[in-house]
Amino acid sequence: MAISVKKITLWRREVPNRPGMLAQTLEPLSRSGANLQVVMGYHMGEKAIIEVFPVSGKKGEAAARQAGLAASGPPALMVQGDNRAGLGHTLARAIADQGINIHFLVAQVIGNRYSAVVGFGSEDEATRAVSIIKKAASARRTGWNSIA
């Protein structure tokens, strides 16, 4: 099974939780020609959090700063590959079995491909998770116990 796992840097902004803040944040990035693969927006009480990826190049970074975004957030991995039933459980179980806590997960399937952003508590945990995810995703489906 083809899989890609890479460390990413999310750019993040906290804003008041009110209409139009996402559009306002994305506008400078759009004008700069940024081709975002991930846009997350969610609220936490009176605040909202906006996170995007990737931000690259001088023009993109300048636009992100203009939008109030900063490179930050927990260490994260972008995981992409061919989907199959039960894969989310397989990956979550493999990570948990190695004593690593997932801080957040955003995942989706389009057609036969999945894409996920997985956040961790430390760079060390993210680094360890790379090989765990690759091994778990490529293992044959002979039962979840075969992936340790």
N, CA, C and O atoms as a GROMACS GRO file, in nm:
protein
  592
    1MET      N    1   0.084  -0.118   0.000
    1MET     CA    2   0.000   0.000   0.000
    1MET      C    3   0.089   0.124   0.000
    1MET      O    4   0.177   0.137   0.085
    2ALA      N    5   0.068   0.215  -0.092
    2ALA     CA    6   0.144   0.339  -0.100
    2ALA      C    7   0.104   0.431   0.015
    2ALA      O    8  -0.015   0.454   0.040
    3ILE      N    9   0.204   0.482   0.086
    3ILE     CA   10   0.178   0.573   0.198
    3ILE      C   11   0.286   0.680   0.202
    3ILE      O   12   0.403   0.655   0.172
    4SER      N   13   0.245   0.799   0.240
    4SER     CA   14   0.337   0.910   0.260
    4SER      C   15   0.316   0.962   0.401
    4SER      O   16   0.203   0.991   0.440
    5VAL      N   17   0.424   0.975   0.477
    5VAL     CA   18   0.418   1.031   0.612
    5VAL      C   19   0.527   1.136   0.621
    5VAL      O   20   0.645   1.104   0.604
    6LYS      N   21   0.489   1.261   0.647
    6LYS     CA   22   0.591   1.365   0.660
    6LYS      C   23   0.554   1.462   0.770
    6LYS      O   24   0.437   1.488   0.798
    7LYS      N   25   0.658   1.515   0.834
    7LYS     CA   26   0.638   1.616   0.936
    7LYS      C   27   0.595   1.746   0.869
    7LYS      O   28   0.646   1.784   0.764
    8ILE      N   29   0.500   1.813   0.932
    8ILE     CA   30   0.454   1.941   0.879
    8ILE      C   31   0.451   2.046   0.990
    8ILE      O   32   0.451   2.013   1.109
    9THR      N   33   0.450   2.170   0.948
    9THR     CA   34   0.434   2.282   1.041
    9THR      C   35   0.302   2.349   1.011
    9THR      O   36   0.280   2.401   0.902
   10LEU      N   37   0.214   2.348   1.109
   10LEU     CA   38   0.087   2.420   1.096
   10LEU      C   39   0.110   2.566   1.131
   10LEU      O   40   0.185   2.598   1.224
   11TRP      N   41   0.044   2.653   1.057
   11TRP     CA   42   0.044   2.795   1.089
   11TRP      C   43  -0.089   2.823   1.157
   11TRP      O   44  -0.194   2.779   1.109
   12ARG      N   45  -0.085   2.895   1.268
   12ARG     CA   46  -0.202   2.906   1.357
   12ARG      C   47  -0.231   3.050   1.394
   12ARG      O   48  -0.142   3.135   1.403
   13ARG      N   49  -0.360   3.074   1.416
   13ARG     CA   50  -0.405   3.205   1.462
   13ARG      C   51  -0.525   3.186   1.554
   13ARG      O   52  -0.614   3.106   1.524
   14GLU      N   53  -0.526   3.258   1.665
   14GLU     CA   54  -0.644   3.263   1.751
   14GLU      C   55  -0.716   3.394   1.722
   14GLU      O   56  -0.653   3.500   1.714
   15VAL      N   57  -0.848   3.385   1.706
   15VAL     CA   58  -0.929   3.502   1.671
   15VAL      C   59  -1.056   3.501   1.756
   15VAL      O   60  -1.089   3.399   1.816
   16PRO      N   61  -1.127   3.613   1.760
   16PRO     CA   62  -1.259   3.611   1.824
   16PRO      C   63  -1.351   3.516   1.746
   16PRO      O   64  -1.341   3.506   1.624
   17ASN      N   65  -1.437   3.447   1.816
   17ASN     CA   66  -1.529   3.353   1.754
   17ASN      C   67  -1.649   3.430   1.698
   17ASN      O   68  -1.753   3.443   1.764
   18ARG      N   69  -1.632   3.480   1.576
   18ARG     CA   70  -1.741   3.556   1.512
   18ARG      C   71  -1.735   3.537   1.361
   18ARG      O   72  -1.631   3.499   1.307
   19PRO      N   73  -1.846   3.563   1.293
   19PRO     CA   74  -1.852   3.542   1.148
   19PRO      C   75  -1.747   3.624   1.074
   19PRO      O   76  -1.719   3.739   1.109
   20GLY      N   77  -1.690   3.564   0.970
   20GLY     CA   78  -1.599   3.633   0.881
   20GLY      C   79  -1.452   3.621   0.916
   20GLY      O   80  -1.367   3.660   0.836
   21MET      N   81  -1.420   3.568   1.033
   21MET     CA   82  -1.279   3.561   1.074
   21MET      C   83  -1.199   3.463   0.987
   21MET      O   84  -1.082   3.489   0.957
   22LEU      N   85  -1.260   3.352   0.948
   22LEU     CA   86  -1.189   3.258   0.861
   22LEU      C   87  -1.162   3.323   0.725
   22LEU      O   88  -1.051   3.315   0.674
   23ALA      N   89  -1.264   3.386   0.667
   23ALA     CA   90  -1.247   3.452   0.538
   23ALA      C   91  -1.140   3.561   0.546
   23ALA      O   92  -1.058   3.575   0.455
   24GLN      N   93  -1.142   3.639   0.654
   24GLN     CA   94  -1.043   3.745   0.672
   24GLN      C   95  -0.902   3.688   0.681
   24GLN      O   96  -0.808   3.746   0.627
   25THR      N   97  -0.887   3.575   0.748
   25THR     CA   98  -0.756   3.513   0.764
   25THR      C   99  -0.706   3.455   0.632
   25THR      O  100  -0.587   3.465   0.601
   26LEU      N  101  -0.795   3.395   0.556
   26LEU     CA  102  -0.755   3.330   0.431
   26LEU      C  103  -0.730   3.428   0.316
   26LEU      O  104  -0.660   3.395   0.220
   27GLU      N  105  -0.786   3.548   0.325
   27GLU     CA  106  -0.776   3.644   0.213
   27GLU      C  107  -0.632   3.674   0.171
   27GLU      O  108  -0.602   3.664   0.052
   28PRO      N  109  -0.542   3.712   0.261
   28PRO     CA  110  -0.404   3.741   0.217
   28PRO      C  111  -0.335   3.619   0.155
   28PRO      O  112  -0.257   3.633   0.060
   29LEU      N  113  -0.364   3.501   0.207
   29LEU     CA  114  -0.306   3.379   0.151
   29LEU      C  115  -0.358   3.355   0.010
   29LEU      O  116  -0.282   3.317  -0.080
   30SER      N  117  -0.486   3.376  -0.010
   30SER     CA  118  -0.546   3.360  -0.143
   30SER      C  119  -0.484   3.458  -0.242
   30SER      O  120  -0.449   3.420  -0.354
   31ARG      N  121  -0.472   3.583  -0.201
   31ARG     CA  122  -0.413   3.684  -0.289
   31ARG      C  123  -0.268   3.652  -0.324
   31ARG      O  124  -0.221   3.688  -0.432
   32SER      N  125  -0.197   3.585  -0.233
   32SER     CA  126  -0.056   3.553  -0.259
   32SER      C  127  -0.040   3.430  -0.348
   32SER      O  128   0.071   3.400  -0.392
   33GLY      N  129  -0.150   3.360  -0.376
   33GLY     CA  130  -0.143   3.240  -0.458
   33GLY      C  131  -0.112   3.113  -0.380
   33GLY      O  132  -0.080   3.010  -0.439
   34ALA      N  133  -0.122   3.120  -0.248
   34ALA     CA  134  -0.095   3.002  -0.165
   34ALA      C  135  -0.191   2.889  -0.202
   34ALA      O  136  -0.310   2.911  -0.222
   35ASN      N  137  -0.138   2.769  -0.212
   35ASN     CA  138  -0.217   2.650  -0.244
   35ASN      C  139  -0.223   2.564  -0.118
   35ASN      O  140  -0.142   2.473  -0.100
   36LEU      N  141  -0.319   2.593  -0.032
   36LEU     CA  142  -0.329   2.525   0.097
   36LEU      C  143  -0.387   2.385   0.080
   36LEU      O  144  -0.482   2.364   0.005
   37GLN      N  145  -0.330   2.290   0.150
   37GLN     CA  146  -0.380   2.153   0.152
   37GLN      C  147  -0.468   2.128   0.275
   37GLN      O  148  -0.555   2.041   0.272
   38VAL      N  149  -0.443   2.203   0.381
   38VAL     CA  150  -0.517   2.185   0.506
   38VAL      C  151  -0.562   2.322   0.556
   38VAL      O  152  -0.482   2.415   0.566
   39VAL      N  153  -0.690   2.332   0.586
   39VAL     CA  154  -0.746   2.448   0.655
   39VAL      C  155  -0.835   2.394   0.765
   39VAL      O  156  -0.933   2.324   0.738
   40MET      N  157  -0.802   2.425   0.889
   40MET     CA  158  -0.884   2.382   1.002
   40MET      C  159  -0.932   2.506   1.075
   40MET      O  160  -0.854   2.598   1.102
   41GLY      N  161  -1.058   2.507   1.108
   41GLY     CA  162  -1.115   2.614   1.188
   41GLY      C  163  -1.208   2.554   1.292
   41GLY      O  164  -1.294   2.472   1.258
   42TYR      N  165  -1.192   2.593   1.416
   42TYR     CA  166  -1.277   2.541   1.522
   42TYR      C  167  -1.281   2.641   1.636
   42TYR      O  168  -1.191   2.724   1.649
   43HIS      N  169  -1.386   2.634   1.718
   43HIS     CA  170  -1.396   2.732   1.826
   43HIS      C  171  -1.368   2.667   1.960
   43HIS      O  172  -1.389   2.547   1.980
   44MET      N  173  -1.321   2.749   2.051
   44MET     CA  174  -1.298   2.710   2.190
   44MET      C  175  -1.354   2.823   2.275
   44MET      O  176  -1.283   2.916   2.314
   45GLY      N  177  -1.483   2.812   2.304
   45GLY     CA  178  -1.550   2.917   2.380
   45GLY      C  179  -1.562   3.044   2.298
   45GLY      O  180  -1.616   3.042   2.188
   46GLU      N  181  -1.512   3.153   2.352
   46GLU     CA  182  -1.520   3.282   2.284
   46GLU      C  183  -1.413   3.300   2.177
   46GLU      O  184  -1.419   3.396   2.099
   47LYS      N  185  -1.316   3.210   2.172
   47LYS     CA  186  -1.209   3.217   2.073
   47LYS      C  187  -1.231   3.114   1.963
   47LYS      O  188  -1.300   3.014   1.983
   48ALA      N  189  -1.172   3.141   1.849
   48ALA     CA  190  -1.167   3.043   1.740
   48ALA      C  191  -1.021   3.024   1.703
   48ALA      O  192  -0.940   3.116   1.714
   49ILE      N  193  -0.988   2.904   1.659
   49ILE     CA  194  -0.853   2.870   1.618
   49ILE      C  195  -0.857   2.840   1.468
   49ILE      O  196  -0.943   2.766   1.421
   50ILE      N  197  -0.764   2.898   1.394
   50ILE     CA  198  -0.750   2.872   1.251
   50ILE      C  199  -0.609   2.819   1.230
   50ILE      O  200  -0.512   2.880   1.274
   51GLU      N  201  -0.599   2.705   1.161
   51GLU     CA  202  -0.469   2.645   1.131
   51GLU      C  203  -0.464   2.609   0.983
   51GLU      O  204  -0.562   2.560   0.927
   52VAL      N  205  -0.350   2.634   0.920
   52VAL     CA  206  -0.334   2.606   0.777
   52VAL      C  207  -0.199   2.541   0.750
   52VAL      O  208  -0.105   2.552   0.829
   53PHE      N  209  -0.192   2.472   0.636
   53PHE     CA  210  -0.069   2.410   0.587
   53PHE      C  211  -0.085   2.391   0.437
   53PHE      O  212  -0.198   2.364   0.395
   54PRO      N  213   0.017   2.402   0.355
   54PRO     CA  214   0.150   2.452   0.386
   54PRO      C  215   0.158   2.602   0.365
   54PRO      O  216   0.081   2.661   0.289
   55VAL      N  217   0.252   2.661   0.433
   55VAL     CA  218   0.290   2.800   0.409
   55VAL      C  219   0.437   2.794   0.372
   55VAL      O  220   0.520   2.752   0.453
   56SER      N  221   0.470   2.838   0.251
   56SER     CA  222   0.609   2.827   0.207
   56SER      C  223   0.649   2.945   0.121
   56SER      O  224   0.564   3.014   0.064
   57GLY      N  225   0.778   2.967   0.112
   57GLY     CA  226   0.831   3.076   0.032
   57GLY      C  227   0.814   3.210   0.101
   57GLY      O  228   0.731   3.225   0.190
   58LYS      N  229   0.894   3.306   0.059
   58LYS     CA  230   0.889   3.439   0.120
   58LYS      C  231   0.752   3.504   0.104
   58LYS      O  232   0.700   3.564   0.197
   59LYS      N  233   0.694   3.491  -0.016
   59LYS     CA  234   0.565   3.553  -0.043
   59LYS      C  235   0.455   3.488   0.042
   59LYS      O  236   0.371   3.558   0.099
   60GLY      N  237   0.456   3.356   0.051
   60GLY     CA  238   0.356   3.285   0.131
   60GLY      C  239   0.369   3.315   0.279
   60GLY      O  240   0.269   3.335   0.348
   61GLU      N  241   0.493   3.318   0.328
   61GLU     CA  242   0.515   3.347   0.469
   61GLU      C  243   0.476   3.491   0.503
   61GLU      O  244   0.421   3.516   0.609
   62ALA      N  245   0.504   3.584   0.412
   62ALA     CA  246   0.465   3.723   0.435
   62ALA      C  247   0.313   3.735   0.440
   62ALA      O  248   0.259   3.808   0.523
   63ALA      N  249   0.244   3.665   0.350
   63ALA     CA  250   0.098   3.667   0.349
   63ALA      C  251   0.042   3.606   0.477
   63ALA      O  252  -0.055   3.657   0.534
   64ALA      N  253   0.102   3.497   0.523
   64ALA     CA  254   0.056   3.433   0.646
   64ALA      C  255   0.073   3.527   0.766
   64ALA      O  256  -0.016   3.538   0.849
   65ARG      N  257   0.187   3.594   0.773
   65ARG     CA  258   0.209   3.688   0.883
   65ARG      C  259   0.110   3.804   0.874
   65ARG      O  260   0.059   3.851   0.975
   66GLN      N  261   0.084   3.852   0.752
   66GLN     CA  262  -0.014   3.959   0.733
   66GLN      C  263  -0.151   3.915   0.783
   66GLN      O  264  -0.227   3.996   0.835
   67ALA      N  265  -0.182   3.787   0.767
   67ALA     CA  266  -0.310   3.733   0.812
   67ALA      C  267  -0.314   3.707   0.962
   67ALA      O  268  -0.417   3.668   1.016
   68GLY      N  269  -0.201   3.728   1.030
   68GLY     CA  270  -0.196   3.705   1.173
   68GLY      C  271  -0.159   3.563   1.212
   68GLY      O  272  -0.169   3.525   1.328
   69LEU      N  273  -0.116   3.484   1.114
   69LEU     CA  274  -0.077   3.345   1.139
   69LEU      C  275   0.070   3.338   1.179
   69LEU      O  276   0.151   3.421   1.138
   70ALA      N  277   0.103   3.238   1.260
   70ALA     CA  278   0.241   3.213   1.298
   70ALA      C  279   0.266   3.063   1.296
   70ALA      O  280   0.178   2.984   1.330
   71ALA      N  281   0.386   3.025   1.256
   71ALA     CA  282   0.424   2.884   1.259
   71ALA      C  283   0.425   2.840   1.404
   71ALA      O  284   0.500   2.894   1.486
   72SER      N  285   0.342   2.743   1.436
   72SER     CA  286   0.331   2.699   1.575
   72SER      C  287   0.250   2.572   1.582
   72SER      O  288   0.236   2.498   1.485
   73GLY      N  289   0.197   2.550   1.698
   73GLY     CA  290   0.113   2.434   1.716
   73GLY      C  291   0.193   2.313   1.754
   73GLY      O  292   0.316   2.314   1.752
   74PRO      N  293   0.123   2.208   1.789
   74PRO     CA  294   0.193   2.085   1.826
   74PRO      C  295   0.261   2.022   1.705
   74PRO      O  296   0.221   2.046   1.591
   75PRO      N  297   0.364   1.942   1.729
   75PRO     CA  298   0.427   1.869   1.619
   75PRO      C  299   0.321   1.786   1.547
   75PRO      O  300   0.235   1.724   1.611
   76ALA      N  301   0.327   1.784   1.414
   76ALA     CA  302   0.221   1.716   1.338
   76ALA      C  303   0.279   1.640   1.220
   76ALA      O  304   0.387   1.672   1.170
   77LEU      N  305   0.205   1.540   1.178
   77LEU     CA  306   0.238   1.461   1.060
   77LEU      C  307   0.125   1.468   0.960
   77LEU      O  308   0.008   1.468   0.998
   78MET      N  309   0.159   1.475   0.832
   78MET     CA  310   0.062   1.459   0.724
   78MET      C  311   0.077   1.316   0.676
   78MET      O  312   0.186   1.273   0.638
   79VAL      N  313  -0.034   1.241   0.680
   79VAL     CA  314  -0.034   1.101   0.640
   79VAL      C  315  -0.131   1.088   0.524
   79VAL      O  316  -0.248   1.126   0.536
   80GLN      N  317  -0.084   1.033   0.411
   80GLN     CA  318  -0.168   1.016   0.293
   80GLN      C  319  -0.142   0.880   0.231
   80GLN      O  320  -0.030   0.830   0.233
   81GLY      N  321  -0.248   0.822   0.177
   81GLY     CA  322  -0.229   0.693   0.112
   81GLY      C  323  -0.358   0.633   0.062
   81GLY      O  324  -0.462   0.698   0.060
   82ASP      N  325  -0.350   0.507   0.023
   82ASP     CA  326  -0.466   0.434  -0.025
   82ASP      C  327  -0.552   0.394   0.094
   82ASP      O  328  -0.500   0.344   0.194
   83ASN      N  329  -0.682   0.417   0.084
   83ASN     CA  330  -0.772   0.387   0.194
   83ASN      C  331  -0.813   0.240   0.194
   83ASN      O  332  -0.810   0.173   0.091
   84ARG      N  333  -0.850   0.194   0.312
   84ARG     CA  334  -0.914   0.063   0.327
   84ARG      C  335  -0.996   0.067   0.456
   84ARG      O  336  -0.965   0.143   0.548
   85ALA      N  337  -1.097  -0.014   0.462
   85ALA     CA  338  -1.183  -0.019   0.580
   85ALA      C  339  -1.101  -0.054   0.703
   85ALA      O  340  -1.017  -0.144   0.698
   86GLY      N  341  -1.123   0.017   0.812
   86GLY     CA  342  -1.055  -0.011   0.937
   86GLY      C  343  -0.918   0.051   0.953
   86GLY      O  344  -0.853   0.031   1.055
   87LEU      N  345  -0.872   0.125   0.853
   87LEU     CA  346  -0.737   0.179   0.859
   87LEU      C  347  -0.719   0.278   0.974
   87LEU      O  348  -0.614   0.279   1.039
   88GLY      N  349  -0.818   0.361   0.999
   88GLY     CA  350  -0.809   0.457   1.110
   88GLY      C  351  -0.785   0.386   1.242
   88GLY      O  352  -0.701   0.427   1.322
   89HIS      N  353  -0.861   0.280   1.264
   89HIS     CA  354  -0.843   0.201   1.387
   89HIS      C  355  -0.704   0.139   1.391
   89HIS      O  356  -0.637   0.142   1.495
   90THR      N  357  -0.660   0.084   1.279
   90THR     CA  358  -0.528   0.020   1.273
   90THR      C  359  -0.418   0.117   1.312
   90THR      O  360  -0.330   0.084   1.391
   91LEU      N  361  -0.422   0.237   1.256
   91LEU     CA  362  -0.319   0.337   1.286
   91LEU      C  363  -0.328   0.384   1.430
   91LEU      O  364  -0.226   0.396   1.498
   92ALA      N  365  -0.450   0.412   1.478
   92ALA     CA  366  -0.467   0.457   1.616
   92ALA      C  367  -0.420   0.351   1.715
   92ALA      O  368  -0.355   0.384   1.814
   93ARG      N  369  -0.451   0.226   1.688
   93ARG     CA  370  -0.409   0.116   1.777
   93ARG      C  371  -0.257   0.102   1.778
   93ARG      O  372  -0.197   0.087   1.884
   94ALA      N  373  -0.195   0.108   1.661
   94ALA     CA  374  -0.049   0.093   1.653
   94ALA      C  375   0.022   0.204   1.729
   94ALA      O  376   0.121   0.180   1.798
   95ILE      N  377  -0.028   0.326   1.717
   95ILE     CA  378   0.032   0.440   1.787
   95ILE      C  379   0.012   0.424   1.938
   95ILE      O  380   0.105   0.443   2.016
   96ALA      N  381  -0.110   0.390   1.978
   96ALA     CA  382  -0.140   0.373   2.121
   96ALA      C  383  -0.058   0.260   2.183
   96ALA      O  384  -0.010   0.272   2.296
   97ASP      N  385  -0.041   0.151   2.109
   97ASP     CA  386   0.035   0.037   2.161
   97ASP      C  387   0.180   0.070   2.190
   97ASP      O  388   0.247   0.000   2.266
   98GLN      N  389   0.230   0.177   2.129
   98GLN     CA  390   0.367   0.221   2.156
   98GLN      C  391   0.371   0.332   2.262
   98GLN      O  392   0.476   0.393   2.284
   99GLY      N  393   0.258   0.355   2.328
   99GLY     CA  394   0.252   0.451   2.438
   99GLY      C  395   0.252   0.596   2.396
   99GLY      O  396   0.287   0.684   2.474
  100ILE      N  397   0.212   0.622   2.272
  100ILE     CA  398   0.209   0.760   2.222
  100ILE      C  399   0.065   0.809   2.222
  100ILE      O  400  -0.025   0.742   2.173
  101ASN      N  401   0.044   0.928   2.278
  101ASN     CA  402  -0.087   0.989   2.282
  101ASN      C  403  -0.106   1.079   2.159
  101ASN      O  404  -0.020   1.162   2.128
  102ILE      N  405  -0.217   1.063   2.092
  102ILE     CA  406  -0.252   1.150   1.979
  102ILE      C  407  -0.320   1.274   2.037
  102ILE      O  408  -0.420   1.263   2.108
  103HIS      N  409  -0.265   1.392   2.007
  103HIS     CA  410  -0.322   1.516   2.058
  103HIS      C  411  -0.439   1.564   1.973
  103HIS      O  412  -0.534   1.622   2.026
  104PHE      N  413  -0.434   1.541   1.844
  104PHE     CA  414  -0.549   1.569   1.758
  104PHE      C  415  -0.536   1.488   1.631
  104PHE      O  416  -0.427   1.444   1.593
  105LEU      N  417  -0.649   1.469   1.565
  105LEU     CA  418  -0.653   1.397   1.438
  105LEU      C  419  -0.761   1.460   1.352
  105LEU      O  420  -0.875   1.478   1.396
  106VAL      N  421  -0.726   1.493   1.230
  106VAL     CA  422  -0.821   1.539   1.129
  106VAL      C  423  -0.798   1.451   1.008
  106VAL      O  424  -0.688   1.447   0.954
  107ALA      N  425  -0.902   1.378   0.965
  107ALA     CA  426  -0.884   1.284   0.855
  107ALA      C  427  -1.004   1.286   0.762
  107ALA      O  428  -1.116   1.318   0.803
  108GLN      N  429  -0.978   1.252   0.636
  108GLN     CA  430  -1.087   1.241   0.539
  108GLN      C  431  -1.047   1.144   0.430
  108GLN      O  432  -0.929   1.117   0.408
  109VAL      N  433  -1.149   1.092   0.363
  109VAL     CA  434  -1.127   1.005   0.248
  109VAL      C  435  -1.195   1.069   0.128
  109VAL      O  436  -1.311   1.110   0.136
  110ILE      N  437  -1.122   1.076   0.017
  110ILE     CA  438  -1.179   1.122  -0.109
  110ILE      C  439  -1.148   1.014  -0.210
  110ILE      O  440  -1.032   0.983  -0.237
  111GLY      N  441  -1.253   0.956  -0.267
  111GLY     CA  442  -1.234   0.844  -0.358
  111GLY      C  443  -1.174   0.728  -0.282
  111GLY      O  444  -1.230   0.682  -0.182
  112ASN      N  445  -1.061   0.679  -0.328
  112ASN     CA  446  -0.992   0.568  -0.262
  112ASN      C  447  -0.869   0.612  -0.183
  112ASN      O  448  -0.790   0.528  -0.140
  113ARG      N  449  -0.853   0.743  -0.163
  113ARG     CA  450  -0.734   0.796  -0.094
  113ARG      C  451  -0.775   0.863   0.037
  113ARG      O  452  -0.880   0.925   0.047
  114TYR      N  453  -0.689   0.849   0.138
  114TYR     CA  454  -0.712   0.917   0.264
  114TYR      C  455  -0.603   1.020   0.285
  114TYR      O  456  -0.493   1.011   0.230
  115SER      N  457  -0.637   1.118   0.366
  115SER     CA  458  -0.542   1.220   0.407
  115SER      C  459  -0.572   1.252   0.552
  115SER      O  460  -0.688   1.271   0.590
  116ALA      N  461  -0.469   1.258   0.634
  116ALA     CA  462  -0.487   1.286   0.776
  116ALA      C  463  -0.375   1.376   0.826
  116ALA      O  464  -0.262   1.368   0.779
  117VAL      N  465  -0.408   1.460   0.921
  117VAL     CA  466  -0.310   1.536   0.996
  117VAL      C  467  -0.321   1.487   1.140
  117VAL      O  468  -0.429   1.489   1.199
  118VAL      N  469  -0.209   1.442   1.194
  118VAL     CA  470  -0.205   1.386   1.329
  118VAL      C  471  -0.110   1.469   1.413
  118VAL      O  472   0.006   1.489   1.376
  119GLY      N  473  -0.159   1.518   1.526
  119GLY     CA  474  -0.076   1.600   1.614
  119GLY      C  475  -0.031   1.522   1.736
  119GLY      O  476  -0.101   1.434   1.786
  120PHE      N  477   0.089   1.555   1.784
  120PHE     CA  478   0.150   1.485   1.897
  120PHE      C  479   0.199   1.585   2.002
  120PHE      O  480   0.206   1.705   1.975
  121GLY      N  481   0.233   1.536   2.120
  121GLY     CA  482   0.277   1.621   2.230
  121GLY      C  483   0.421   1.666   2.222
  121GLY      O  484   0.459   1.763   2.287
  122SER      N  485   0.502   1.596   2.142
  122SER     CA  486   0.644   1.633   2.132
  122SER      C  487   0.699   1.593   1.996
  122SER      O  488   0.642   1.509   1.926
  123GLU      N  489   0.811   1.655   1.961
  123GLU     CA  490   0.880   1.619   1.836
  123GLU      C  491   0.924   1.473   1.839
  123GLU      O  492   0.917   1.403   1.738
  124ASP      N  493   0.967   1.427   1.956
  124ASP     CA  494   1.011   1.288   1.970
  124ASP      C  495   0.896   1.192   1.938
  124ASP      O  496   0.914   1.094   1.867
  125GLU      N  497   0.778   1.220   1.992
  125GLU     CA  498   0.663   1.133   1.964
  125GLU      C  499   0.627   1.135   1.816
  125GLU      O  500   0.596   1.031   1.759
  126ALA      N  501   0.631   1.252   1.754
  126ALA     CA  502   0.601   1.261   1.611
  126ALA      C  503   0.703   1.181   1.530
  126ALA      O  504   0.666   1.110   1.437
  127THR      N  505   0.830   1.193   1.566
  127THR     CA  506   0.935   1.118   1.496
  127THR      C  507   0.914   0.968   1.512
  127THR      O  508   0.924   0.894   1.414
  128ARG      N  509   0.885   0.923   1.632
  128ARG     CA  510   0.860   0.781   1.656
  128ARG      C  511   0.738   0.732   1.578
  128ARG      O  512   0.736   0.620   1.528
  129ALA      N  513   0.637   0.816   1.569
  129ALA     CA  514   0.512   0.776   1.503
  129ALA      C  515   0.530   0.754   1.353
  129ALA      O  516   0.454   0.677   1.294
  130VAL      N  517   0.627   0.819   1.290
  130VAL     CA  518   0.646   0.802   1.145
  130VAL      C  519   0.663   0.656   1.109
  130VAL      O  520   0.590   0.604   1.024
  131SER      N  521   0.757   0.588   1.172
  131SER     CA  522   0.780   0.447   1.138
  131SER      C  523   0.666   0.357   1.183
  131SER      O  524   0.635   0.258   1.117
  132ILE      N  525   0.603   0.392   1.294
  132ILE     CA  526   0.488   0.313   1.342
  132ILE      C  527   0.375   0.319   1.241
  132ILE      O  528   0.315   0.216   1.209
  133ILE      N  529   0.345   0.438   1.192
  133ILE     CA  530   0.237   0.455   1.095
  133ILE      C  531   0.269   0.383   0.965
  133ILE      O  532   0.183   0.314   0.909
  134LYS      N  533   0.391   0.398   0.916
  134LYS     CA  534   0.428   0.331   0.791
  134LYS      C  535   0.415   0.180   0.804
  134LYS      O  536   0.363   0.114   0.714
  135LYS      N  537   0.462   0.125   0.914
  135LYS     CA  538   0.454  -0.020   0.934
  135LYS      C  539   0.309  -0.065   0.944
  135LYS      O  540   0.270  -0.163   0.882
  136ALA      N  541   0.229   0.006   1.022
  136ALA     CA  542   0.090  -0.032   1.042
  136ALA      C  543   0.010  -0.022   0.913
  136ALA      O  544  -0.072  -0.109   0.884
  137ALA      N  545   0.032   0.084   0.836
  137ALA     CA  546  -0.045   0.104   0.712
  137ALA      C  547  -0.008   0.003   0.605
  137ALA      O  548  -0.092  -0.031   0.521
  138SER      N  549   0.115  -0.045   0.607
  138SER     CA  550   0.158  -0.137   0.502
  138SER      C  551   0.137  -0.283   0.539
  138SER      O  552   0.152  -0.371   0.454
  139ALA      N  553   0.102  -0.311   0.664
  139ALA     CA  554   0.082  -0.450   0.706
  139ALA      C  555  -0.040  -0.510   0.638
  139ALA      O  556  -0.139  -0.442   0.612
  140ARG      N  557  -0.030  -0.638   0.610
  140ARG     CA  558  -0.144  -0.708   0.550
  140ARG      C  559  -0.254  -0.717   0.654
  140ARG      O  560  -0.228  -0.722   0.774
  141ARG      N  561  -0.377  -0.718   0.607
  141ARG     CA  562  -0.491  -0.724   0.697
  141ARG      C  563  -0.516  -0.867   0.742
  141ARG      O  564  -0.604  -0.936   0.689
  142THR      N  565  -0.439  -0.912   0.839
  142THR     CA  566  -0.459  -1.046   0.894
  142THR      C  567  -0.515  -1.036   1.035
  142THR      O  568  -0.518  -1.135   1.108
  143GLY      N  569  -0.559  -0.919   1.072
  143GLY     CA  570  -0.611  -0.896   1.207
  143GLY      C  571  -0.529  -0.787   1.274
  143GLY      O  572  -0.409  -0.775   1.249
  144TRP      N  573  -0.593  -0.708   1.356
  144TRP     CA  574  -0.523  -0.595   1.415
  144TRP      C  575  -0.411  -0.637   1.507
  144TRP      O  576  -0.319  -0.558   1.529
  145ASN      N  577  -0.414  -0.756   1.563
  145ASN     CA  578  -0.306  -0.800   1.651
  145ASN      C  579  -0.174  -0.822   1.578
  145ASN      O  580  -0.069  -0.830   1.641
  146SER      N  581  -0.179  -0.833   1.445
  146SER     CA  582  -0.055  -0.856   1.371
  146SER      C  583   0.027  -0.729   1.356
  146SER      O  584   0.141  -0.734   1.309
  147ILE      N  585  -0.028  -0.616   1.394
  147ILE     CA  586   0.042  -0.489   1.380
  147ILE      C  587   0.084  -0.442   1.519
  147ILE      O  588   0.004  -0.386   1.593
  148ALA      N  589   0.207  -0.466   1.552
  148ALA     CA  590   0.255  -0.426   1.686
  148ALA      C  591   0.380  -0.345   1.674
  148ALA      O  592   0.435  -0.302   1.776
   0.00000   0.00000   0.00000
